[in-house]
Amino acid sequence: MAEHFKPETPEQVKDAVAWAIAEEIPLEIIGAGSKRGLGRPSNAETVLELSALKGISLYEAEELVLSAGPGTLLSEIEATLAESRQQLAFEPPDYGPLLGGLTEAGTLGGMIACNLSGPRRIKAGAARDHFLGFNAVSGRGEAFKSGGRVVKNVTGYDLSKLLCGSWGTLGAMTDLTVKVLPVAEKAWTVLVLGLDLETSGQAMTAALKSPYEVSGAACLPANSAARSKTSYVAEAGGSVTAIRVEGPGPSVEYRVAALRKQLAAFGETEELHSHNSSGFWREVRDVMPFAAEGDRRCVWKISVAPTAGPALAEELTESLGGDAFLDWGGGLVWLAVDAPQDGAADTIRAAVDATGGHATLIRAPEPVRAAVSVFHPSSAGVAALSKRVKENFDPRGLLNPGRMYAEL
């Protein structure tokens, strides 16, 4: 009979892993379970749930550092940070609606384990760039830790970068420390209306190469823009290219005016202020154009060079008949396709391989996620290295087996 462990202390996590090793029973490691629909379906029947290891254990606003248990809800962390006008600058997304689940159900441990970042990644970096340290239990049943509260005082290997994005296959984290940053005084968005994907890519590149410190650059074609709850976007009647600027009030106002003047060469411009601006970027962050109730299309997250994104999006939507929109200045293509049998994996991967990028299947029926490679296939060298790392942290292959690749 399958077991379900819900430890309340790090010691109990260690005991559960030790039991699994002794019995040679694989473990599915989850936080609150909000990301079970991401990645490959687990090959383990026994669950190690870390949601009871929750709560903020340390928050020093003046030092820009926060520590919490892996089961701590991101919504709780963000509410606490908001009281001091601070934030997780990597803009963690909420994929609950996209995956058919609840909003605000994600945990800090799940977010770090999956290394998920939002539109501000082009300026602030990825989740792993804000991950300072952790305590965890390895697949050897050993407690270990890495990093600390102050990066300059940390010695040894930076295992935080390794565990971030490992999807629970290398260890069960019991405590995490992250860097936090101040919230900008003002965040406005410049809109350029009616551009095709290629011209939008040129406009985003021009904005990103400007001296105006852009913190977000996205393009929603007409179909995606029409689904927005931001009236200026939904009622645009065509595509919307969005450029976000954040910072002190007078600086933002000056930079927005300068960007509008520069981008006027591409098309008609408008502005989003405060509430409208933040609401729009939450929609981009959470992939809301593809999260409507009843939308069951397979959704891909494709990372390429920003200059290649517009052409790739156009190629795939024309050949597969889906919808796409761009983030990260064109470096991130979100693609939704009606391909319930195989997610159109072969066609998409062939097109992405030609650009030198990689594609991850974010939403698909469980049989599809079990049959095709959810994560982009690794080269032989990278695959061999990944296998050696897995064997060192989890020699019996008991932690989240098959979560990323069938053979790991």
DAMOFEN-V693504 format. One record per residue. N is the residue number from 1. RES is the residue in one letter. SS is DSSP state (a for helix, b for strand, c for the rest). PSI is psi in radians with two decimals (999 if undefined). Layout:
n=N res=RES ss=SS psi=PSI
n=N res=RES ss=SS psi=PSI
//
This chain:
n=1 res=M ss=c psi=2.34
n=2 res=A ss=c psi=2.47
n=3 res=E ss=c psi=2.78
n=4 res=H ss=b psi=1.85
n=5 res=F ss=b psi=2.41
n=6 res=K ss=c psi=1.31
n=7 res=P ss=c psi=2.65
n=8 res=E ss=c psi=-0.13
n=9 res=T ss=c psi=2.77
n=10 res=P ss=a psi=-0.60
n=11 res=E ss=a psi=-0.68
n=12 res=Q ss=a psi=-0.56
n=13 res=V ss=a psi=-0.80
n=14 res=K ss=a psi=-0.73
n=15 res=D ss=a psi=-0.71
n=16 res=A ss=a psi=-0.73
n=17 res=V ss=a psi=-0.70
n=18 res=A ss=a psi=-0.70
n=19 res=W ss=a psi=-0.78
n=20 res=A ss=a psi=-0.67
n=21 res=I ss=a psi=-0.80
n=22 res=A ss=a psi=-0.64
n=23 res=E ss=a psi=-0.09
n=24 res=E ss=c psi=0.87
n=25 res=I ss=c psi=2.12
n=26 res=P ss=c psi=2.63
n=27 res=L ss=b psi=2.35
n=28 res=E ss=b psi=2.02
n=29 res=I ss=b psi=2.17
n=30 res=I ss=b psi=2.83
n=31 res=G ss=c psi=-1.74
n=32 res=A ss=c psi=-0.09
n=33 res=G ss=c psi=0.15
n=34 res=S ss=c psi=-0.30
n=35 res=K ss=c psi=0.37
n=36 res=R ss=c psi=-0.46
n=37 res=G ss=c psi=-0.05
n=38 res=L ss=c psi=2.59
n=39 res=G ss=c psi=-3.00
n=40 res=R ss=c psi=2.63
n=41 res=P ss=c psi=2.50
n=42 res=S ss=c psi=2.53
n=43 res=N ss=c psi=-0.01
n=44 res=A ss=c psi=2.49
n=45 res=E ss=c psi=-0.44
n=46 res=T ss=b psi=2.28
n=47 res=V ss=b psi=2.35
n=48 res=L ss=b psi=1.77
n=49 res=E ss=b psi=2.21
n=50 res=L ss=c psi=0.27
n=51 res=S ss=c psi=-0.38
n=52 res=A ss=c psi=-0.26
n=53 res=L ss=c psi=1.40
n=54 res=K ss=c psi=2.91
n=55 res=G ss=c psi=2.54
n=56 res=I ss=b psi=2.04
n=57 res=S ss=b psi=-0.39
n=58 res=L ss=b psi=2.31
n=59 res=Y ss=b psi=1.94
n=60 res=E ss=b psi=1.66
n=61 res=A ss=a psi=-0.67
n=62 res=E ss=a psi=-0.39
n=63 res=E ss=a psi=-0.04
n=64 res=L ss=c psi=0.80
n=65 res=V ss=b psi=2.51
n=66 res=L ss=b psi=2.41
n=67 res=S ss=b psi=2.49
n=68 res=A ss=b psi=2.83
n=69 res=G ss=c psi=2.75
n=70 res=P ss=c psi=-0.45
n=71 res=G ss=c psi=0.07
n=72 res=T ss=c psi=2.23
n=73 res=L ss=b psi=2.40
n=74 res=L ss=a psi=-0.58
n=75 res=S ss=a psi=-0.64
n=76 res=E ss=a psi=-0.76
n=77 res=I ss=a psi=-0.79
n=78 res=E ss=a psi=-0.62
n=79 res=A ss=a psi=-0.71
n=80 res=T ss=a psi=-0.76
n=81 res=L ss=a psi=-0.64
n=82 res=A ss=a psi=-0.52
n=83 res=E ss=a psi=-0.46
n=84 res=S ss=c psi=0.29
n=85 res=R ss=c psi=0.77
n=86 res=Q ss=b psi=2.99
n=87 res=Q ss=b psi=2.89
n=88 res=L ss=c psi=1.83
n=89 res=A ss=c psi=-0.33
n=90 res=F ss=c psi=0.01
n=91 res=E ss=c psi=1.09
n=92 res=P ss=c psi=2.28
n=93 res=P ss=c psi=2.79
n=94 res=D ss=c psi=1.77
n=95 res=Y ss=c psi=0.18
n=96 res=G ss=c psi=-1.01
n=97 res=P ss=c psi=-0.65
n=98 res=L ss=c psi=-0.64
n=99 res=L ss=c psi=0.13
n=100 res=G ss=c psi=0.36
n=101 res=G ss=c psi=-2.77
n=102 res=L ss=c psi=2.71
n=103 res=T ss=c psi=2.73
n=104 res=E ss=c psi=0.64
n=105 res=A ss=c psi=-0.09
n=106 res=G ss=c psi=2.67
n=107 res=T ss=b psi=2.83
n=108 res=L ss=a psi=-0.75
n=109 res=G ss=a psi=-0.74
n=110 res=G ss=a psi=-0.69
n=111 res=M ss=a psi=-0.77
n=112 res=I ss=a psi=-0.71
n=113 res=A ss=a psi=-0.57
n=114 res=C ss=a psi=-0.14
n=115 res=N ss=c psi=0.96
n=116 res=L ss=c psi=2.37
n=117 res=S ss=c psi=2.71
n=118 res=G ss=c psi=-2.81
n=119 res=P ss=c psi=-0.50
n=120 res=R ss=c psi=-0.01
n=121 res=R ss=a psi=-0.57
n=122 res=I ss=a psi=-0.33
n=123 res=K ss=a psi=-0.77
n=124 res=A ss=a psi=-0.25
n=125 res=G ss=c psi=3.11
n=126 res=A ss=c psi=3.02
n=127 res=A ss=a psi=-0.72
n=128 res=R ss=a psi=-0.41
n=129 res=D ss=a psi=-0.22
n=130 res=H ss=a psi=0.09
n=131 res=F ss=b psi=1.92
n=132 res=L ss=b psi=-0.58
n=133 res=G ss=b psi=2.98
n=134 res=F ss=b psi=2.85
n=135 res=N ss=b psi=2.49
n=136 res=A ss=b psi=2.97
n=137 res=V ss=b psi=2.19
n=138 res=S ss=b psi=3.03
n=139 res=G ss=c psi=-0.03
n=140 res=R ss=c psi=-0.08
n=141 res=G ss=c psi=0.32
n=142 res=E ss=c psi=2.37
n=143 res=A ss=b psi=2.38
n=144 res=F ss=b psi=2.85
n=145 res=K ss=b psi=2.86
n=146 res=S ss=b psi=2.68
n=147 res=G ss=b psi=-2.87
n=148 res=G ss=c psi=-2.94
n=149 res=R ss=c psi=-0.40
n=150 res=V ss=c psi=2.04
n=151 res=V ss=a psi=-0.71
n=152 res=K ss=a psi=-0.29
n=153 res=N ss=a psi=0.07
n=154 res=V ss=c psi=2.31
n=155 res=T ss=c psi=2.89
n=156 res=G ss=c psi=-2.97
n=157 res=Y ss=c psi=2.47
n=158 res=D ss=c psi=1.38
n=159 res=L ss=a psi=-0.25
n=160 res=S ss=a psi=-0.73
n=161 res=K ss=a psi=-0.51
n=162 res=L ss=a psi=-0.77
n=163 res=L ss=a psi=-0.50
n=164 res=C ss=c psi=2.04
n=165 res=G ss=c psi=0.15
n=166 res=S ss=c psi=-0.05
n=167 res=W ss=c psi=0.63
n=168 res=G ss=c psi=0.26
n=169 res=T ss=c psi=-0.16
n=170 res=L ss=c psi=-0.34
n=171 res=G ss=b psi=2.77
n=172 res=A ss=b psi=1.89
n=173 res=M ss=b psi=2.39
n=174 res=T ss=b psi=-0.23
n=175 res=D ss=b psi=2.47
n=176 res=L ss=b psi=2.55
n=177 res=T ss=b psi=2.28
n=178 res=V ss=b psi=2.71
n=179 res=K ss=b psi=2.45
n=180 res=V ss=c psi=2.80
n=181 res=L ss=b psi=2.78
n=182 res=P ss=b psi=2.61
n=183 res=V ss=c psi=2.41
n=184 res=A ss=c psi=2.56
n=185 res=E ss=c psi=-0.66
n=186 res=K ss=b psi=2.51
n=187 res=A ss=b psi=1.91
n=188 res=W ss=b psi=2.83
n=189 res=T ss=b psi=2.30
n=190 res=V ss=b psi=2.27
n=191 res=L ss=b psi=2.35
n=192 res=V ss=b psi=2.17
n=193 res=L ss=b psi=2.48
n=194 res=G ss=c psi=0.32
n=195 res=L ss=c psi=2.54
n=196 res=D ss=c psi=3.00
n=197 res=L ss=a psi=-0.75
n=198 res=E ss=a psi=-0.81
n=199 res=T ss=a psi=-0.63
n=200 res=S ss=a psi=-0.73
n=201 res=G ss=a psi=-0.69
n=202 res=Q ss=a psi=-0.70
n=203 res=A ss=a psi=-0.73
n=204 res=M ss=a psi=-0.71
n=205 res=T ss=a psi=-0.74
n=206 res=A ss=a psi=-0.73
n=207 res=A ss=a psi=-0.73
n=208 res=L ss=a psi=-0.50
n=209 res=K ss=a psi=-0.12
n=210 res=S ss=c psi=2.95
n=211 res=P ss=c psi=0.30
n=212 res=Y ss=c psi=0.23
n=213 res=E ss=c psi=1.11
n=214 res=V ss=b psi=2.37
n=215 res=S ss=b psi=0.09
n=216 res=G ss=b psi=2.41
n=217 res=A ss=b psi=1.96
n=218 res=A ss=b psi=2.78
n=219 res=C ss=b psi=2.13
n=220 res=L ss=b psi=1.95
n=221 res=P ss=c psi=2.99
n=222 res=A ss=a psi=-0.78
n=223 res=N ss=a psi=-0.75
n=224 res=S ss=a psi=-0.69
n=225 res=A ss=a psi=-0.64
n=226 res=A ss=c psi=-0.35
n=227 res=R ss=c psi=-0.07
n=228 res=S ss=c psi=2.60
n=229 res=K ss=c psi=-0.01
n=230 res=T ss=c psi=2.00
n=231 res=S ss=a psi=-0.72
n=232 res=Y ss=a psi=-0.59
n=233 res=V ss=a psi=-0.86
n=234 res=A ss=a psi=-0.57
n=235 res=E ss=c psi=0.20
n=236 res=A ss=c psi=-0.47
n=237 res=G ss=c psi=0.23
n=238 res=G ss=c psi=-2.78
n=239 res=S ss=c psi=2.75
n=240 res=V ss=b psi=2.15
n=241 res=T ss=b psi=2.19
n=242 res=A ss=b psi=2.33
n=243 res=I ss=b psi=2.07
n=244 res=R ss=b psi=2.45
n=245 res=V ss=b psi=2.30
n=246 res=E ss=b psi=2.68
n=247 res=G ss=b psi=-2.83
n=248 res=P ss=c psi=2.57
n=249 res=G ss=a psi=-1.00
n=250 res=P ss=a psi=-0.62
n=251 res=S ss=a psi=-0.77
n=252 res=V ss=a psi=-0.78
n=253 res=E ss=a psi=-0.74
n=254 res=Y ss=a psi=-0.80
n=255 res=R ss=a psi=-0.65
n=256 res=V ss=a psi=-0.77
n=257 res=A ss=a psi=-0.72
n=258 res=A ss=a psi=-0.71
n=259 res=L ss=a psi=-0.73
n=260 res=R ss=a psi=-0.70
n=261 res=K ss=a psi=-0.74
n=262 res=Q ss=a psi=-0.74
n=263 res=L ss=a psi=-0.14
n=264 res=A ss=c psi=-0.41
n=265 res=A ss=c psi=-0.36
n=266 res=F ss=c psi=-0.49
n=267 res=G ss=c psi=-3.05
n=268 res=E ss=c psi=2.43
n=269 res=T ss=b psi=2.69
n=270 res=E ss=b psi=3.11
n=271 res=E ss=b psi=2.57
n=272 res=L ss=b psi=2.36
n=273 res=H ss=c psi=2.58
n=274 res=S ss=a psi=-1.90
n=275 res=H ss=a psi=-0.82
n=276 res=N ss=a psi=-0.69
n=277 res=S ss=a psi=-0.85
n=278 res=S ss=a psi=-0.67
n=279 res=G ss=a psi=-0.73
n=280 res=F ss=a psi=-0.79
n=281 res=W ss=a psi=-0.45
n=282 res=R ss=a psi=-0.67
n=283 res=E ss=a psi=-0.75
n=284 res=V ss=a psi=-0.81
n=285 res=R ss=a psi=-0.77
n=286 res=D ss=c psi=0.16
n=287 res=V ss=c psi=0.70
n=288 res=M ss=a psi=-0.45
n=289 res=P ss=a psi=-0.37
n=290 res=F ss=a psi=0.23
n=291 res=A ss=c psi=0.22
n=292 res=A ss=c psi=2.56
n=293 res=E ss=c psi=2.28
n=294 res=G ss=c psi=-0.21
n=295 res=D ss=c psi=1.90
n=296 res=R ss=c psi=0.31
n=297 res=R ss=c psi=2.68
n=298 res=C ss=b psi=2.40
n=299 res=V ss=b psi=2.26
n=300 res=W ss=b psi=2.51
n=301 res=K ss=b psi=1.98
n=302 res=I ss=b psi=2.13
n=303 res=S ss=b psi=2.18
n=304 res=V ss=c psi=3.07
n=305 res=A ss=c psi=2.40
n=306 res=P ss=a psi=-0.60
n=307 res=T ss=a psi=-0.35
n=308 res=A ss=a psi=-0.31
n=309 res=G ss=a psi=-0.88
n=310 res=P ss=a psi=-0.80
n=311 res=A ss=a psi=-0.68
n=312 res=L ss=a psi=-0.76
n=313 res=A ss=a psi=-0.75
n=314 res=E ss=a psi=-0.74
n=315 res=E ss=a psi=-0.80
n=316 res=L ss=a psi=-0.64
n=317 res=T ss=a psi=-0.58
n=318 res=E ss=a psi=-0.71
n=319 res=S ss=a psi=-0.53
n=320 res=L ss=a psi=-0.20
n=321 res=G ss=c psi=0.43
n=322 res=G ss=c psi=-2.88
n=323 res=D ss=b psi=2.66
n=324 res=A ss=b psi=2.65
n=325 res=F ss=b psi=2.85
n=326 res=L ss=b psi=2.51
n=327 res=D ss=b psi=3.11
n=328 res=W ss=a psi=0.67
n=329 res=G ss=a psi=0.35
n=330 res=G ss=a psi=-0.15
n=331 res=G ss=c psi=-0.22
n=332 res=L ss=b psi=2.11
n=333 res=V ss=b psi=2.09
n=334 res=W ss=b psi=2.19
n=335 res=L ss=b psi=2.26
n=336 res=A ss=b psi=2.19
n=337 res=V ss=b psi=2.56
n=338 res=D ss=c psi=1.53
n=339 res=A ss=c psi=1.23
n=340 res=P ss=c psi=-0.23
n=341 res=Q ss=c psi=-0.76
n=342 res=D ss=c psi=0.11
n=343 res=G ss=c psi=0.19
n=344 res=A ss=c psi=0.58
n=345 res=A ss=a psi=-0.78
n=346 res=D ss=a psi=-0.77
n=347 res=T ss=a psi=-0.78
n=348 res=I ss=a psi=-0.79
n=349 res=R ss=a psi=-0.65
n=350 res=A ss=a psi=-0.75
n=351 res=A ss=a psi=-0.70
n=352 res=V ss=a psi=-0.70
n=353 res=D ss=a psi=-0.59
n=354 res=A ss=c psi=-0.34
n=355 res=T ss=c psi=-0.21
n=356 res=G ss=c psi=0.29
n=357 res=G ss=c psi=-2.82
n=358 res=H ss=b psi=2.63
n=359 res=A ss=b psi=2.35
n=360 res=T ss=b psi=2.29
n=361 res=L ss=b psi=1.93
n=362 res=I ss=b psi=-0.75
n=363 res=R ss=b psi=2.23
n=364 res=A ss=c psi=2.77
n=365 res=P ss=c psi=2.64
n=366 res=E ss=a psi=-0.72
n=367 res=P ss=a psi=-0.61
n=368 res=V ss=a psi=-0.76
n=369 res=R ss=a psi=-0.42
n=370 res=A ss=a psi=-0.48
n=371 res=A ss=a psi=-0.62
n=372 res=V ss=c psi=2.86
n=373 res=S ss=c psi=1.98
n=374 res=V ss=c psi=-0.79
n=375 res=F ss=c psi=2.63
n=376 res=H ss=c psi=2.30
n=377 res=P ss=c psi=2.36
n=378 res=S ss=c psi=2.74
n=379 res=S ss=c psi=2.86
n=380 res=A ss=a psi=-0.72
n=381 res=G ss=a psi=-0.78
n=382 res=V ss=a psi=-0.70
n=383 res=A ss=a psi=-0.73
n=384 res=A ss=a psi=-0.71
n=385 res=L ss=a psi=-0.75
n=386 res=S ss=a psi=-0.69
n=387 res=K ss=a psi=-0.71
n=388 res=R ss=a psi=-0.69
n=389 res=V ss=a psi=-0.80
n=390 res=K ss=a psi=-0.75
n=391 res=E ss=a psi=-0.55
n=392 res=N ss=a psi=-0.69
n=393 res=F ss=a psi=-0.53
n=394 res=D ss=c psi=1.25
n=395 res=P ss=c psi=-0.45
n=396 res=R ss=c psi=-0.03
n=397 res=G ss=c psi=0.75
n=398 res=L ss=c psi=-0.27
n=399 res=L ss=b psi=2.01
n=400 res=N ss=c psi=0.90
n=401 res=P ss=c psi=2.39
n=402 res=G ss=c psi=0.07
n=403 res=R ss=c psi=-0.66
n=404 res=M ss=c psi=-0.86
n=405 res=Y ss=c psi=2.57
n=406 res=A ss=c psi=-0.56
n=407 res=E ss=c psi=-0.05
n=408 res=L ss=c psi=999
//
